[in-house]
Amino acid sequence: MTKYYLLLVAFGIVTSLAFVEYKSPTNTEAHLKTYGSTSILEISSETKKYMDISEAMAILEPKKITFDIPKPLVLATLHTPAFEKESVVLPTDFFMKSVKATIKGTSTLHDWESDVTIIEGQGSFQLKDNMLASIKDAEIKIPVKGIISREGKKMDAKTYETFKSDKYPYIKYSFNNAEVKMNKSHVVSMETIGKLSMAGVSKSVPISAYGKLLPNGDLQLNVSKTINMTDFNMEPPVMFLGTIKVGDEITVIFDFVLSKINN
């Protein structure tokens, strides 16, 4: 299958219109990948494609064409011989509207909590019947020094030391595929097994997410995962000459809101 890419930069005004023309609707897919303010619309088909911008897409090789748009809005019009008088809007994708993450743990003094202030991610959101069906080739990265404790800078320093942030600056979780299921009550569930990397150690870790379809069409997902630091060769921090010891278990909590790109 040949793939083509439209690179969309989310600022400015529209400078061109692009219509993708397919000889046949056979096995055609469209996915959007979001990287911060930049999104890539990936259109794949077994058949030849053309574009009205100098027929740039007539050559069967991956191409990138830049558009300036006022907001993350993607519309691709599909024309086939059977529907020459009818334009079909391709089902567009989802993007990450918001994400919040916290890390919780215990100690011999009291429970503690840290906020994850920076989250980097990418993935391909797959649609079925105009709804999110799966997430593929996804990776979430957390800069260790973006973890800020509510207990103050001394706790931050211990956190960075525990995660060996100078040598391993990121916590990473990646997976190949996660199916998204929704029941009649609009309750959503997702399960996957991916690779979690922390402090130089990588392990296969299952993740479950639960949520719901919101009235405005957004998709809310919540993830809560408890792990042991010692499983990743990390020594739980101690402070004040060993009088305060942090527990081995930590719980990472994510709250995602995904929105349709054309919502």
C-alpha positions in Angstrom: 0.0 0.0 0.0 1.3 3.4 -0.9 1.1 6.2 1.6 0.9 10.0 1.2 1.1 12.8 3.7 -0.3 16.3 4.1 1.6 18.3 6.6 -0.8 20.8 8.3 0.6 23.7 10.4 -2.0 25.1 12.8 -1.6 28.9 12.3 -2.2 31.6 9.6 -4.9 31.4 6.9 -5.7 29.0 4.2 -3.5 29.5 1.2 -4.6 26.6 -1.1 -7.3 24.1 -1.5 -6.3 20.5 -2.0 -8.6 17.7 -3.2 -7.5 14.1 -3.3 -8.9 12.2 -6.2 -9.0 8.4 -6.1 -9.5 6.1 -9.1 -11.2 3.6 -6.8 -12.4 3.6 -3.2 -10.7 0.3 -2.7 -9.0 -0.1 0.7 -8.6 3.6 1.4 -7.7 4.9 4.9 -7.1 8.3 6.4 -5.3 8.9 9.7 -4.2 12.0 11.5 -1.0 12.2 13.6 -0.6 15.1 16.0 2.7 16.4 17.3 2.0 19.5 19.4 0.6 22.2 17.1 1.6 20.2 13.9 -0.6 17.5 12.5 0.1 15.1 9.6 -2.8 13.7 7.7 -1.8 10.3 6.3 -3.9 9.0 3.3 -3.3 5.5 2.2 -4.7 3.6 -0.8 -3.8 0.7 -3.1 -4.8 2.9 -6.1 -3.2 6.0 -7.7 -4.0 9.4 -6.4 -3.9 12.9 -7.9 -4.0 16.4 -6.5 -4.9 19.7 -8.1 -1.8 21.4 -6.8 0.5 20.8 -9.9 -0.6 17.2 -9.7 2.0 16.8 -7.1 0.6 13.6 -5.8 0.6 11.9 -9.3 4.0 10.5 -8.5 3.7 7.4 -6.5 6.1 8.4 -3.7 5.4 9.9 -0.2 5.0 13.7 -0.4 4.6 16.5 2.1 2.7 19.7 1.2 2.4 22.6 3.7 -0.8 24.5 4.4 -1.5 27.4 6.8 -4.8 26.9 8.6 -6.5 28.9 11.4 -7.0 25.8 13.6 -6.6 22.0 13.5 -9.1 21.4 10.8 -8.7 18.7 8.2 -11.1 18.1 5.3 -10.3 15.8 2.4 -12.8 15.3 -0.4 -13.1 11.9 -2.0 -14.1 11.6 -5.7 -14.7 8.3 -7.4 -16.1 7.4 -10.9 -19.2 6.0 -9.2 -19.8 9.3 -7.3 -18.5 12.0 -9.7 -21.3 14.4 -8.6 -21.0 13.7 -5.0 -18.2 14.7 -2.6 -17.6 12.4 0.4 -15.9 13.9 3.4 -13.3 11.5 4.7 -13.9 10.6 8.4 -11.3 12.8 10.1 -9.3 11.8 13.1 -9.0 12.5 16.8 -6.4 14.7 18.5 -5.4 15.0 22.1 -7.5 18.0 23.4 -6.1 17.8 27.0 -4.1 15.6 29.2 -3.4 15.6 32.9 -1.1 13.3 34.8 -0.1 12.8 38.4 2.2 10.4 40.3 1.2 9.3 43.8 3.0 7.3 46.5 3.4 6.7 50.2 6.1 7.2 52.8 6.7 6.5 56.4 5.6 10.1 57.2 2.7 10.7 54.8 1.4 10.1 51.3 2.8 12.3 48.6 1.9 13.5 45.1 3.7 14.9 42.1 2.4 16.7 39.1 3.5 15.8 35.6 3.9 19.2 33.9 5.2 18.0 30.5 3.8 15.2 28.4 4.9 14.4 24.9 3.0 11.9 22.7 2.2 10.7 19.3 0.0 8.0 17.7 -2.3 7.1 14.9 -6.0 7.1 15.8 -8.0 4.6 13.7 -11.7 5.2 12.9 -14.6 2.8 12.3 -18.2 4.0 11.6 -16.9 7.6 12.3 -15.8 6.6 15.9 -12.4 5.9 17.4 -11.8 2.2 17.1 -8.1 1.8 18.0 -4.9 3.7 18.6 -1.8 2.4 16.8 2.0 3.0 17.0 1.7 5.3 20.1 4.4 6.6 22.4 4.1 8.8 25.5 7.2 10.5 26.8 7.5 12.2 30.2 10.6 14.3 30.9 11.7 13.3 34.4 12.5 16.9 35.3 9.0 17.8 34.3 7.8 15.9 37.4 7.2 18.5 40.1 6.4 17.4 43.7 3.9 19.1 45.9 6.3 18.5 48.8 9.0 20.9 47.5 12.3 20.9 45.8 14.0 18.4 48.1 11.5 15.8 47.0 12.1 16.8 43.4 15.8 16.3 43.8 15.3 12.8 45.2 12.8 12.0 42.4 15.3 12.9 39.7 18.1 11.0 41.5 15.8 7.9 41.8 14.9 8.0 38.1 18.6 8.6 37.1 17.5 11.6 35.1 20.9 12.8 34.1 21.5 9.5 32.2 17.8 8.6 31.4 15.9 11.9 31.0 12.6 10.4 29.9 10.0 7.9 31.1 8.6 6.3 28.0 5.6 4.1 27.3 4.9 2.7 23.7 2.5 0.2 22.2 1.6 -1.0 18.7 -2.1 -1.3 19.0 -4.9 -0.7 21.5 -8.5 -1.5 20.6 -11.2 1.0 21.9 -14.6 -0.5 22.8 -17.8 1.3 23.6 -21.0 -0.2 24.9 -24.6 1.1 24.4 -24.3 3.4 27.5 -21.3 5.1 25.8 -18.9 3.6 28.4 -15.5 3.2 26.8 -12.7 0.8 27.6 -9.2 0.2 26.1 -6.6 -2.4 26.8 -3.0 -2.8 25.5 0.4 -4.2 26.4 3.3 -2.0 25.8 6.9 -1.3 26.7 7.5 0.9 29.8 11.1 2.3 30.1 12.3 4.0 33.3 15.8 4.6 34.6 17.4 2.5 31.9 15.1 -0.6 32.4 12.4 -1.6 30.0 9.6 -4.0 30.8 6.4 -5.2 29.1 3.5 -3.6 31.1 -0.3 -4.0 30.5 -2.4 -0.9 30.6 -6.2 -0.5 30.9 -8.1 2.7 30.3 -11.8 3.4 31.0 -13.9 6.4 30.2 -17.0 7.7 28.4 -18.2 9.5 25.3 -19.1 13.0 26.3 -22.2 14.8 25.0 -20.1 17.1 22.8 -18.5 14.0 21.0 -15.2 14.2 22.9 -13.8 11.0 24.3 -12.6 10.9 27.9 -10.2 8.2 29.0 -8.7 7.6 32.5 -5.7 5.4 33.2 -4.4 4.4 36.6 -1.4 2.1 36.8 0.5 1.0 40.0 4.1 -0.2 39.6 7.0 -1.0 41.9 10.2 1.1 41.5 12.4 -1.9 42.5 11.1 -3.8 39.4 13.0 -1.2 37.4 16.1 -1.4 39.6 15.2 1.9 41.2 15.9 2.4 44.9 13.0 4.2 46.7 14.2 7.5 48.1 15.1 8.0 51.8 15.4 11.4 53.4 16.5 13.0 56.6 19.2 10.4 57.5 16.8 7.6 56.7 14.0 8.7 59.0 11.6 9.1 56.1 11.4 6.3 53.6 9.3 6.4 50.4 7.2 3.3 49.6 8.1 1.0 46.7 4.8 1.4 45.0 3.9 4.4 42.9 0.6 5.0 41.0 0.6 6.9 37.7 -2.8 8.5 36.8 -3.6 9.9 33.4 -6.8 11.8 32.3 -7.1 12.2 28.6 -9.7 14.1 26.5 -9.7 13.2 22.8 -11.6 15.3 20.4 -12.6 14.8 16.7 -10.6 17.1 14.5 -13.7 18.4 12.9 -15.8 18.8 16.1 
